Amino acid sequence: MSNFFTEKDLQILIATKDRVSLDFLLAMFPFEPFSNFNILIINQSKKNILESEFPSVRVINSKDVGLSKSRNLAINNASKRICLFADDDLTYTKDFDKMIVKAFNSNIKASIVTFNHQRIGLNYPHKKDNLAYLHNKKTIEKVCSVEIGFKLDDIKKNNIYFDEYFGLGTYFETADEFLFLRSCLKANQKLYYHPEVILFHPLNSSGEFQGDDRVIYARAALKYKTHNFFAYLWLLKYLFFIYRHKFINSSEFGQKLRVGLSGINKYKELEKVKNK
């Protein structure tokens, strides 16, 4: 098989839920018909069935819950050589597919190429890095899942999937893309960043949620997964950090500590059950 890719080798893997119509694709692809692209939609719903009349748009309806399960189902059912993770609330830029294909053709050894995006309402890219680079353990922390393009064969042959404990709709609602990319690095895959903006995404600020219980709960569990018992020290440092930056006040400190410890304990409990 040739190492050279064309736009026909690209498939967009969209995670959505409770859809009954493909109309949401119109906003995602405003510059040309969505049927011009290879698309795989995972529609998670207990009751709604989504159907497609377009040969280029395949739909899988699933009763599972959780973004990581949706991504994993998409990986298992993808059919093109290059894939791109997508959510249902983004808008692609014109020629995004050409940018992705060009990046993979420029980096023959890359299993993953991550890109940039722009938040709707802002006039500058989300990431300030203007030059391409090789990812490491630190740089993957800044990647959003919808920026990730990957060679399907490289991911499947190394048995790389999302950790289904992490991500929206799971036990710990964070870090699903970080853990996925971390697994890629552990498998000695080459991961590159390209600065091209391939999509627009709704504006939100993770900083606004630093002190939320769900964030503390999930981040404490993540830290235990990646650093084991150092997570306890990290939790204290993190709480002091968000206190100094006024995301929490002094009267909340004890309660937030209990939330973080609860997250760690929940992760340990899940691992114990899984390893029985």
Secondary structure, DSSP 8 states (H G I E B T S, - for coil): --S---GGGEEEEEEEES---STHHHHH-TTS-GGGSEEEEEEE-SS-------TTEEEEEE---SHHHHHHHHHHH--SSEEEEEETT-EE-TTHHHHHHHHHHH-TTEEEEEEEEEETT-SS-S----S-EE--TTGGGG--GGGEEEEHHHHHHTT----TTBSTTSSB-S-HHHHHHHHHHHTT-EEEEEEEEEEEE----GGGGTT-HHHHHHHHHHHHHHHTTHHHHHHHHHHHHHHHTTSS-GGGHHHHHHHHHHHHHHHHHHHHHHT-
